[in-house]
Amino acid sequence: MSSDRIRVAVILSSVRKGRFGPTIANWFVGTADGRDDIEVDLVDLADFPLPTALTDEPSPEVSEVLGAFSARLSAADGFVVVTPEYNHSFPAALKAAADWTQYEWHAKPVGFVGYGGLAGGLRAVQQLRHIFNELHAVPVRDAISFHSPWAQFDSAGTLTDPTNAEAAAKVLWDKLSWWALATKEAKARRPYDN
């Protein structure tokens, strides 16, 4: 992998039965096709069932899940969180994932793709910015928001009118790529103090 190529973990945060998140996440991952500066790793939190009750002595089963999840985050140069808005906030599985980890996020950019009803996931995204600041991540200003996305995608998961969303995705990828390279280069010169 070229040193100018970044690895981005796209985190699918909804684990709810009947979730729409995979449609949004797969669309977003597809917007990176053809870019030679980005390698994408789709991380589905449904594959990493971390409990909401934290402990410093997790069971062997939780330790195994946590180790696999931590490795995927550690390998990333940046992140994009795909989140629905549930009850004016984000899913509990995402908060658990953030709470079980810490150093994996340090000095790496994080972007957001929100979706939901009238607010388009923006209330969830706004709350996540505070959490990722606390995790020493670098939230990217630009985000993507889907207001009532169920009517915007066809049954194959294709946007019926992709113009605005694809333009927003390009901006998000461009900004995330810039920040990922900047933080990667800075950490190579001077390690980030954990």
C-alpha positions, 0 to 999 in steps of 0.5 A, spaced: 500 500 500 502 506 498 504 511 503 499 516 500 493 511 500 489 511 507 485 506 510 478 508 512 474 504 517 466 505 515 463 503 521 455 501 520 453 502 527 445 500 527 444 493 529 437 493 529 433 488 526 430 490 519 435 496 519 436 500 513 444 502 515 447 496 510 443 500 504 446 507 506 453 504 508 454 500 502 452 506 498 457 510 501 463 505 500 461 504 493 462 512 492 470 510 494 470 506 488 475 509 483 479 513 488 486 511 488 487 514 495 483 510 499 482 503 502 475 501 505 474 496 511 466 496 512 466 494 520 459 492 521 457 493 529 452 487 528 459 482 528 462 485 534 456 485 540 460 488 545 456 489 552 453 496 554 456 494 561 463 495 562 468 492 566 476 491 566 475 484 567 471 482 561 470 475 559 474 471 554 468 471 549 468 479 550 475 479 550 475 476 543 470 480 540 474 486 543 480 484 540 478 483 533 474 490 533 480 493 536 484 490 531 480 493 525 480 500 528 487 500 530 489 498 522 485 504 520 488 511 518 481 514 519 473 513 520 466 514 517 461 512 522 454 511 518 449 512 524 441 512 524 438 517 529 434 513 534 430 517 539 434 524 537 440 520 538 445 514 536 445 507 537 447 504 544 451 499 540 455 505 537 456 508 544 458 501 547 463 500 541 466 507 543 466 506 550 470 499 550 476 502 546 480 509 546 487 509 543 484 506 537 481 513 535 487 517 537 489 523 532 485 520 526 479 523 523 472 521 523 467 523 518 459 522 519 453 519 514 447 520 518 440 518 516 433 518 519 426 522 519 426 529 519 432 531 522 436 526 517 440 523 523 444 530 524 442 530 531 445 523 532 451 526 528 452 532 533 452 528 539 457 524 536 462 530 535 462 531 542 464 523 544 469 523 538 473 529 541 473 526 547 476 520 544 482 525 541 479 523 534 479 529 529 471 530 527 471 532 520 466 538 519 463 536 512 458 530 513 452 527 509 445 527 511 439 523 509 432 525 510 427 519 510 432 515 506 427 509 505 424 513 499 431 515 496 433 508 494 430 503 490 430 496 492 437 494 489 440 499 494 441 505 488 439 512 489 434 514 485 437 521 484 444 521 486 447 528 484 447 531 491 449 525 495 454 523 491 457 530 491 457 530 498 460 524 499 466 526 494 467 532 499 467 528 505 472 523 502 476 529 500 476 532 507 477 525 510 483 523 506 486 530 507 486 529 515 488 522 515 494 524 511 496 530 515 495 526 522 499 520 519 505 524 517 504 528 524 504 522 528 510 519 524 514 525 526 512 526 533 508 520 536 501 522 539 501 522 546 496 517 549 
